[in-house]
Amino acid sequence: MIQGFTWASAHKLGGVLESRYRMRYRVFVERQGYEVSHSDGMEYDPFDTPAAVYLEWRDVFGEVRRKFGIDGPIPSVTGDDTEALPAGADKRVA
């Protein structure tokens, strides 16, 4: 199921934010080895703010899963979207 939510509405969906941050930790830190902000097995970035709107695909157990890609769109704040990518990420523009 795909669900949209914000920090203000996340409490209605159980542990969706925690599940999201833990999935990102597994992908970015454990699998990819990126040096990004994380704590207690959860990865986060400067765009995780109360203004963020998230779209997540969750399995029948409520765990965040992603079939197509790992993270949502990152807004351009400087005109160079690659600045927001973690160290070591492929920054080539297609």
C-alpha positions in Angstrom: 0.0 0.0 0.0 1.3 3.5 -0.9 0.6 6.1 1.8 1.4 9.8 2.0 2.1 11.4 5.3 3.9 14.2 7.1 5.4 14.5 10.6 2.0 15.8 11.8 0.1 12.8 10.4 2.6 10.0 10.9 1.3 9.1 14.4 -1.9 7.7 12.6 0.2 5.2 10.8 2.1 3.5 13.7 5.8 3.4 13.3 6.0 4.5 9.7 8.7 7.2 10.3 10.9 4.8 12.3 10.5 2.1 9.7 11.4 4.6 7.0 14.6 5.8 8.7 15.6 2.2 9.6 15.1 1.1 5.9 17.3 4.0 4.8 20.0 3.0 7.3 20.0 -0.5 6.0 20.3 0.7 2.4 22.6 3.7 2.7 24.9 2.9 5.6 25.0 -0.9 5.8 24.7 -1.8 2.1 26.1 1.2 0.3 28.6 2.2 3.0 27.7 5.9 2.7 29.0 8.2 5.4 25.7 9.9 6.2 23.9 11.1 9.4 22.5 8.3 11.4 21.7 7.3 15.0 20.4 4.2 16.7 20.1 2.3 13.3 18.2 5.1 11.6 19.4 7.3 8.7 18.2 10.9 8.2 19.1 14.0 6.2 18.6 17.7 6.2 15.3 17.4 4.3 13.7 15.4 7.1 11.8 18.3 8.6 8.3 19.0 9.6 7.7 20.5 6.1 8.5 17.2 4.4 5.8 15.1 2.7 6.6 11.4 2.4 5.2 8.8 0.1 6.0 5.2 1.2 5.1 1.8 0.0 4.4 -0.5 3.0 4.0 -4.2 3.1 1.2 -6.1 4.8 3.1 -5.9 8.1 3.5 -2.2 7.9 7.2 -2.2 7.1 8.4 0.5 4.7 9.4 -1.2 1.4 10.5 0.4 -1.9 10.0 -1.4 -5.2 11.1 1.5 -7.4 14.0 3.5 -5.9 14.8 4.3 -2.3 14.0 7.9 -1.6 11.6 10.6 -2.8 12.5 13.6 -4.8 14.9 16.1 -3.3 14.1 19.7 -3.8 16.7 21.9 -5.3 17.9 24.5 -2.8 21.0 25.7 -4.6 20.3 24.8 -8.2 22.7 21.9 -7.9 20.7 18.9 -6.7 23.9 16.8 -6.4 25.0 18.7 -3.3 22.3 16.8 -1.3 23.6 13.4 -2.3 25.6 11.4 0.3 29.4 11.2 0.0 30.3 8.5 -2.5 27.0 8.7 -4.4 27.0 8.7 -8.2 26.5 12.4 -9.0 26.3 12.0 -12.8 23.3 13.6 -14.3 21.5 11.5 -16.9 
